[in-house]
Amino acid sequence: MSDNSNSAVFQSVRVGSWELPQRFVMAPLTRNRSPETVPTELNARYYAQRAGAGLIISEGTQPSAVGQGYLGTPGIHSDEQVAGWRRTAEAVHAEGGRIVVQLMHAGRVAHPDNKGGLESVAPSPIAAPGEMITAGGSFPHPEPRALGTDELPGIVEEFVHAAKQAVAAGVDGVEVHSANGYLLHQFLSPVSNTRTDSYGGSPEARARLTVEVTRSVAEAIGADKVGIRISPAHNIQGVLEEDAEDTRATYEAVIDGIKDLGLAYLSILADPRGELTQDLRRRFGGPVVLNSGFASPTTFEEVQELITEDLADLVAVGRPFLANPDLAERWRRGAELNEADPSTFYGGGAEGYTDYPVLEESSAA
């Protein structure tokens, strides 16, 4: 083992209203273990085990019943869900951590069978490619209903209500999810958004809903408790951004619409060394969390490189946290990591969720 305590990775950093002990955070990771959309005692234990992350960004959490995409994902729009998140927040805080809830409206990446028969909505009546897993099997994503212009203030209000519910639950803040092919990202792409009203037809118009949601959430709960995630040119789930000039104009419009707020952070899932990534970071002017993507698990060496080369203020780390609840301590001490079991990533119970050993248990085994 080697001592990494003096690495730049373990320098503290001020982010929003939080003083974080290190330069990496736990990325949002869907686990499908809230069968009734209410966070459970098992979920609270899972997050509390990972409080050493300094800041946990929760799995995608629907701001409304219509916003649910996948089976077993939590919501934060009902009082029962708030009670579940309160239990989770208290468990994380008892271990010295902080947790923000990622607000994720799935939009067209959904199926009625996963949300009590409710329809799917999107910027335009264009079905997402691929299939959605339901309790009855996998089925193609149905064609969504295009949201009317008069309905969009209601979408903004769903996010605001969810953010207020998060604060009522005692969590430390929220992350607005405008990435990965979900509703807000669907509005950003000229392929999934073919609208001709004031929310489509130009980069500025397509950026409008993301800007309105983020500004309204910040006004409701305080900008220093709000982050936002984007994934420019991710080209995922049929949300394509293949015109470089249009993509740049769209994301510059997003950043220009929110950079005066003093948000806690901007999270970017993209090539950390990409010109657009770094341009957006400078344009934002506040703390930026970078996530290098899904190609391979993030290593300590990669985090150290991104921080020492000043490519990011923080790095979002995903898969290593699944199998290593004490990842921060393992990286600090240069200890060996547990291997994650992909067969237990989604759904199920404690196995592959809360039963990974921490260092002392590993040594005793």
Secondary structure as the mmCIF struct_conf table of DSSP 4:
data_model
#
loop_
_struct_conf.conf_type_id
_struct_conf.id
_struct_conf.beg_label_comp_id
_struct_conf.beg_label_asym_id
_struct_conf.beg_label_seq_id
_struct_conf.end_label_comp_id
_struct_conf.end_label_asym_id
_struct_conf.end_label_seq_id
TURN_TY1_P TURN_TY1_P1 SER A 5 ASN A 6
BEND BEND1 SER A 7 SER A 7
HELX_RH_3T_P HELX_RH_3T_P1 ALA A 8 PHE A 10
STRN STRN1 VAL A 13 VAL A 15
TURN_TY1_P TURN_TY1_P2 GLY A 16 SER A 17
STRN STRN2 TRP A 18 LEU A 20
BEND BEND2 PRO A 21 ARG A 23
STRN STRN3 PHE A 24 MET A 26
HELX_LH_PP_P HELX_LH_PP_P1 ALA A 27 PRO A 28
TURN_TY1_P TURN_TY1_P3 PRO A 35 GLU A 36
BEND BEND3 THR A 37 VAL A 38
HELX_RH_AL_P HELX_RH_AL_P1 GLU A 41 GLN A 49
TURN_TY1_P TURN_TY1_P4 ARG A 50 ARG A 50
HELX_RH_3T_P HELX_RH_3T_P2 ALA A 51 ALA A 53
BEND BEND4 GLY A 54 LEU A 55
STRN STRN4 ILE A 56 THR A 61
STRN STRN5 GLN A 62 GLN A 62
BEND BEND5 PRO A 63 ALA A 65
TURN_TY1_P TURN_TY1_P5 VAL A 66 GLY A 67
BEND BEND6 TYR A 70 TYR A 70
TURN_TY1_P TURN_TY1_P6 LEU A 71 GLY A 72
STRN STRN6 GLY A 75 GLY A 75
BEND BEND7 ILE A 76 SER A 78
HELX_RH_AL_P HELX_RH_AL_P2 ASP A 79 ALA A 94
TURN_TY1_P TURN_TY1_P7 GLU A 95 GLY A 96
STRN STRN7 ILE A 99 LEU A 103
TURN_TY1_P TURN_TY1_P8 GLY A 107 ARG A 108
BEND BEND8 VAL A 109 VAL A 109
HELX_RH_3T_P HELX_RH_3T_P3 PRO A 112 ASN A 114
TURN_TY1_P TURN_TY1_P9 LYS A 115 GLY A 117
HELX_LH_PP_P HELX_LH_PP_P2 LEU A 118 SER A 120
STRN STRN8 VAL A 121 ALA A 122
BEND BEND9 PRO A 123 PRO A 125
HELX_LH_PP_P HELX_LH_PP_P3 ALA A 127 ALA A 128
BEND BEND10 PRO A 129 GLY A 130
STRN STRN9 GLU A 131 THR A 134
TURN_TY1_P TURN_TY1_P10 ALA A 135 GLY A 136
STRN STRN10 GLY A 137 PRO A 140
HELX_LH_PP_P HELX_LH_PP_P4 HIS A 141 PRO A 144
STRN STRN11 ARG A 145 ALA A 146
HELX_LH_PP_P HELX_LH_PP_P5 LEU A 147 GLY A 148
HELX_RH_3T_P HELX_RH_3T_P4 THR A 149 GLU A 151
HELX_RH_AL_P HELX_RH_AL_P3 LEU A 152 ALA A 169
TURN_TY1_P TURN_TY1_P11 GLY A 170 GLY A 170
BEND BEND11 ASP A 172 ASP A 172
STRN STRN12 GLY A 173 SER A 178
TURN_TY1_P TURN_TY1_P12 ASN A 180 GLY A 181
BEND BEND12 TYR A 182 TYR A 182
HELX_RH_AL_P HELX_RH_AL_P4 LEU A 183 LEU A 188
TURN_TY1_P TURN_TY1_P13 PRO A 190 SER A 192
BEND BEND13 ASP A 197 ASP A 197
TURN_TY1_P TURN_TY1_P14 SER A 198 TYR A 199
BEND BEND14 GLY A 200 SER A 202
HELX_RH_AL_P HELX_RH_AL_P5 PRO A 203 ILE A 221
HELX_RH_3T_P HELX_RH_3T_P5 ALA A 223 LYS A 225
STRN STRN13 VAL A 226 ILE A 230
TURN_TY1_P TURN_TY1_P15 PRO A 232 ALA A 233
STRN STRN14 ILE A 236 ILE A 236
TURN_TY1_P TURN_TY1_P16 GLN A 237 GLY A 238
STRN STRN15 VAL A 239 VAL A 239
HELX_RH_AL_P HELX_RH_AL_P6 ALA A 244 ILE A 258
TURN_TY1_P TURN_TY1_P17 LYS A 259 ASP A 260
BEND BEND15 LEU A 261 LEU A 261
BEND BEND16 ALA A 264 ALA A 264
STRN STRN16 TYR A 265 LEU A 269
BEND BEND17 ALA A 270 ALA A 270
TURN_TY1_P TURN_TY1_P18 PRO A 272 ARG A 273
HELX_RH_AL_P HELX_RH_AL_P7 GLU A 275 PHE A 284
BEND BEND18 GLY A 286 GLY A 286
STRN STRN17 VAL A 288 ASN A 291
BEND BEND19 PHE A 294 SER A 296
HELX_LH_PP_P HELX_LH_PP_P6 PRO A 297 THR A 299
HELX_RH_AL_P HELX_RH_AL_P8 PHE A 300 THR A 308
TURN_TY1_P TURN_TY1_P19 GLU A 309 ASP A 310
BEND BEND20 LEU A 311 LEU A 311
BEND BEND21 ASP A 313 ASP A 313
STRN STRN18 LEU A 314 VAL A 317
HELX_RH_AL_P HELX_RH_AL_P9 ARG A 319 ALA A 323
TURN_TY1_P TURN_TY1_P20 PRO A 325 ASP A 326
HELX_RH_AL_P HELX_RH_AL_P10 LEU A 327 ARG A 333
TURN_TY1_P TURN_TY1_P21 GLY A 334 GLY A 334
HELX_LH_PP_P HELX_LH_PP_P7 ALA A 335 ALA A 340
HELX_RH_3T_P HELX_RH_3T_P6 PRO A 342 THR A 344
BEND BEND22 PHE A 345 ALA A 350
TURN_TY1_P TURN_TY1_P22 GLU A 351 THR A 354
HELX_RH_AL_P HELX_RH_AL_P11 LEU A 359 ALA A 364
#
